[in-house]
């Protein structure tokens, strides 16, 4: 639907290096680099694992997992694929797609197997020579979602022969060349040095694409400023929420210029009434707010902004500006994810600060095998209860199972956010 601008990270010995053949270190923190690309409006990210040996490969997979969790854009995992298990590891690490290297015969041979196992939409083929497209045309059509042409020298020939969507890797080129490539029907995205080196300018490049009739993924307002009902100062109130937790972070105001700037840049921009000027949240503190969605209320006099919050939203250092309690009445929290988080935190605290007589500490003291034994017993109890007519028995057994499952999660250092992210991805 959209033509994409896709940076790439060449991952080698824990660092981001220049490319396949040049191992010059560009960044010692690939996870932070991935976040940088995401924050600057990249559409996707390709990570090439250049590790050598099993130990390095496992370390690289851990970094890829962190990249997928941090980047907030789809990640394509590539490199070091020898068998179906390697594709599974990339997808389980959080990659939206995994790439097969078609310069290796073994990768071609497992195409059908991995595509049937994980879905065609999860499989990409990396092509080094245009001839590989012709030789494997039927296989690609049946089992591959898109191609990545990793060598720029073959672009011209690949464009001529390929009827499949391709991401092409290009060196430093002019904007005219980028526009020319993206105007081709069979090119769905551009990656490589040209995008990496111009990461800060991706928004400007997208704007140029739009003005040349090339469809790209940008922020577009469905409600014009003139449609809002303004307050007496000509402003609209903005309520800001963390998009992951729905926690209310702050309240601010926009004028027309701030509204348009927010739409254009994807960074929350406000009007400061005290300073009588625009301010981009985070320009001073580094605590930027990246837009996930903007929604107007029924009267169109208030905007609800869901954002990815970097650091603290409040100038006091608090994550949220709302922490001064006025009054409170005891109530039972029933928000499912909050309940899970609260129980998880209690279990986690028991492990860190053991308590005499605690059943949770008994499980931790007995170790993993005991935890797994109890988890298996509770799973069986669910099955038995489900055969009985009383639904309450099922409810009780599921609750017991979830508790023991959370003990296992704490033992293995797996958070609820990791679980919900994986479920959302599926």
N, C-alpha and C positions, 0 to 999 in steps of 0.2 A: 504493500500500500504506500509506504514511504521509502524514499531513498535514504540510506543510512551512512553516517560518519562514524567509523569504528576504530578507535585506537587499539593498539596491541601491546602486550607486555611479553618480552622474551625473558623467561625465568631461568636463571642459571645460578646454582649454588646459593640460593636464597636472595639473590639480587636481580634487579631488572637491568639487562644488558642491552647493547645497541641493536644487535640483530643476530640472525643465525650464525653468521661467520665472524662477527666482531663482538668479542666478549667484554668490551669496555663497559665498566659499570656506570649506568646512568642514574640509578637510584638504589639505595640500600634498603629501602622500605617499599616493596612492591604493593603492599596493601594500601598504604597511604597514596601511592601513585594511582592505583585503581580508583580510589575515592576522588582524587583530583580530576581524573577524566570524567567520572560520573557527575561531579559537581559542575563541570563546564559543558554540560549538555551533550555528551557523547550518547549515542543511541545504544550501542552494545560495546562489548570488550572481548578481544581475543587474547587468551593466555597460552603461549607456547611453552611447554615444559621441555627444557633443554638439558635436564639433569642426566647424570651418568651413574648407572648402578642403582640397585634396589633401594638402598638407604637414602640416597639423594632424592630418588623418585617419591618415596614416602614423605619426605620433608616437603617436597614441592607440592604434593597433594594437600598437606596441611595448610600451606600458604594459599593455595587455590581456594580451599574451603573458606579461609578468612577473607579472601578477596570477594568471593561470592556473597558473603554475609555483609560486607562493608560497602560494596560498590553501588548497590541500589539500581543497577542496570543489568540486563541479561549478559551472561558470560558464556563464551564458547571456549571449551577446554580442548587443547590440541597438544600433540607430542607424546612420545613414549607409550604409544598404544601398540600392543603386540597380540592381545587376545581380548575376548569379550569382557573379561574381568576388569580390564583397564578402562573400557568404556563405562562400565558400571561404577567404578571408583570416581570417575570424573563427574558423572551425573549425580552420584550420591554426595559428592563434595558441594553440590549446589549449582553446577553448570546447567544452563538451559539446553545446550547442545554439546555434543562431543564430536571430535573430528577424526576421521580416518586418513592416514597418509597414503595416497594412491601411488606414491613412488615405491612403496613396499608391497610386494605381491601378497604377503600374509594379511595385510589390511584389506586388500580387495577381496580376498577369499572369505573374510568374516562379515562382509557388508550385509548380506541377506540375513544372517543369523542375528546380528545386533539390531538391525532394523525391525525384525519381527519381534524381538524381545522387548525393546524399549520404545518402538514407534519411529516411523520414518521422519517425523517432525523433530526428532532428537539427534539425527545423524547428518553430519556435514562431511564432505570429502575435500581434502587438501590436494590440489593439483599443481604439479611443478611444470609440466609440459602440456600444451594444448592437445597433443596426440592422445593423452590419457583419457580425455573426454570422449573421443571417437571410439577408442578401444573398449570403453566400458559404458557406452551410451545406454544400453538396455538395463544394465544394473543400476546406473544412476537414476534413471527414470523411475524404476520400481521401488528403490530403497533409500534414496538420498534426498534430503530436503533442499540443500543448496551447496554450491561449490565455493571454495576459497582458492583463488589463484595466487600462490605465494611468490611467484617470480614475475617481476614487472615486464621482463623481456617478451613474454608470451601473450601479453594482453591483446594486442592487435589481432593475432591469429585466433585466440580464444573467442573474441567477440564475433568473429566471422563464422565460427563453426558451432558455437554452443547455443542451444535453445533452452538451457537451464539457467536459473538465477545465479549470479556469481558475485562474490565479494572479491575485489581486486586489490592487491597490495601495490602501492605506488611509492616511488621515491619523492624527493622534493620537486614539486611541479608547480606550474602557474595555476592561478584560480581558473583561468580559461580552460586549462586541461581538465581540472576537476569537474567543471560544468559540462564539458564535452563528454567525459566518461559517464557521468550520472544521467545524461540525457539518453544514453543507450538503454533500450528496453530490457536487455538481458543482464544489465549490471544493477544489482540491488544495493550495493554499498561499496565504499572505499575505505581501505585500511592502510597500514604501513607507516613509513616515516613521514609522509606528507600530512597525515592526520596527527600523529604523535607530536610533531614539532609545532603544529598550529592549534593545539588543544585549547588555548585561551581564546581563540578566534572562531570556535565552532559555531557560536550563535550568529556571528557576522557572516560566516560562510553559508549558513542555512538561510539567512535573510537574502543573500545574493542568489541562492538557488531559487527561492520563491519568486523573486523578481524576474527570473528567467524561465518561469513556468515549470520548475522541477519541484515535485511534491516531497516535502521533508517534514519531519516531526517537530513542530514548534508549538509554543503556547499561543492559543487564539482565544480571544474573549467572545463568548456567546451573548454577553450582555454589554451594551455600550454604556459609557459613563452617563450619558444623558438620561438613561432609563432609571438611574438610582434616585431615591428620595433623600436629598441631602439635609443635614442639620443646619442650624442657623449660621454656622461658620462655613458652610459649603463643603463639609466633610462627610465621609461614611465611616461608621464604626466597624472595626475589624476584630473579631474574636479569633484567637490563634490556638490551634490544637496540635498536639503531637500526633502524627498520623499513625504511629504504631500502637499507642496506648489510649488515644482519645483524651489524654490529660489536657486540661485547659492551661495554656502557658502564659498568655498575656492578652491584653486588650490595647489596641492602638487605633490610629486614624489614618485615612487616606484622602488626599485630594485627587483631582484628575491626573495630575502628572505622576503622582506616586502609583496610582492604579495602572496607568499605561506602562510605567517603568517595570512594575512587578510582572505584568504580562509579557513584556519584551525580554526580560532577563531571567525570569524564573526564580529570582531572589526577592524575598519580601521587602518591599520598600514602603516607607510610611512618611507621613507629614508630621513634623514635630511642631506642636503648637507653642511650646515654650521658646524654641529657637527660631521659629518661623522659617523652617527650611525642610527640604527632603532629607531623609536619612535611610540608608540601606542597612538593615539590621545585620550587624556583624562586621561592618567596615572598620570599626575601631577595635572591637574585642576579638574578632575572628569567629564569633558565635553566629554564623549565618543561619538563615532559615530558607531552605529550598522548598519551593512550592510543590505540593503533591496534588492539591485541588483547591479551587475557590468556589464557594457556593453562596448565593444570595438568599436571604430569608424571604418570606411571603410578601412583605411590604417593600422589599428591595431598599431597605435603609440600613442593613447590616450585612457584612460579609463574614462567612465562616471559612477560615483558611486552615487547611490541614498541611502540615509542613514536616520536613525532616530537619530537626533541630540539632545544630552543632553546638556542643557545650551547653551552657546555661542560658535560659531565656531571660532571666531577671538580672538586673544590674547588681543585685546583692550577691550574686553567685548561686542563687537557688535555681533549680531546673525550671520551676514555675514561679510566676509572680504571686500566686495564690497560696499563701502559707500562714496568714494571720487568722487564726480561728476566732470567730465571734461567738458562736454557740454550737453545740452539737448534741444530738440525741443518739443514744445507743441503738444500733440497728445491725442486723445480720447482712453482711455483704453477699449478694447473690449473683453478681456479675461473674460468669464462669471463669474467665481467664484470671480475674483478680483473686478469686477463691483458690484456684490452682497455684497462683503465684504465692499467696499467703501461706498455704500449706507447705509448699516447696521451701519457702524461706524458714519456716519452723524446723523442717527436717534438716535443712542445711545448717541451721544454728545448732541443732543437737549434735551434729557431727563435729562442729568446731568447738562447741562448749558442752561437753557431755554432762548429762544429768543423771544422778543416781535413781535407779528404778525405771528409767525410760525404756520402753519397748523398742523405740527407734535406735537407741544406743546399743541395745542388746543385739539388734540385727547387724549394725555396723561392726560390733565387736566380733561377732561370729564369722563375718566376712561374706564375700561374694556368693559362695556356694549356698549359704543359708538364705540369703536374699532371693536367689534364683529359685530355691526349693519352695519358699513361701509364695513367690509369684506364680509358680506353676500350680500350687495347691489352690490359690485363689482363682486362677483361670478355670480350673476344673469345677470349683464351686459355682462359678457363673453358669457353666454348662448345665450342671445339675439343677440349679435354681430355675433356669429358663424352661425346664421341662415341667415345672409345677405351675399351677394356675395363678398363684399369688405373685403379682408383679413386684410387690415390695421386696420380696426375697432377692429378686434380680437386682433391684436398686441397691440393696445393702451389700451384695456380693461385688457389684461393680465398684462401689465406693471403697471396699477393702482392697480390691485389685489395684485401683488407681493410687491408693496410698502406698502400697508396696512397690508399684511401678515408679513412684516418685522417689522412694528410697533408692531404687536402682539408678534413677537419673542422677541423683546427688552423688552416689558412689562413683558413677562414670563421668561426672561433671558435664552432664547434658542439661541445658536450660529449656524452659518452656518456649522461649523465643525461637530456639533452634527447631523444636518440634513443630510449632505453628508455621514457621517459615517453610519447612519442608512440606507440610500438608498444603499450604497455599500454592507452592510451586507445582504440586501434583495436580 
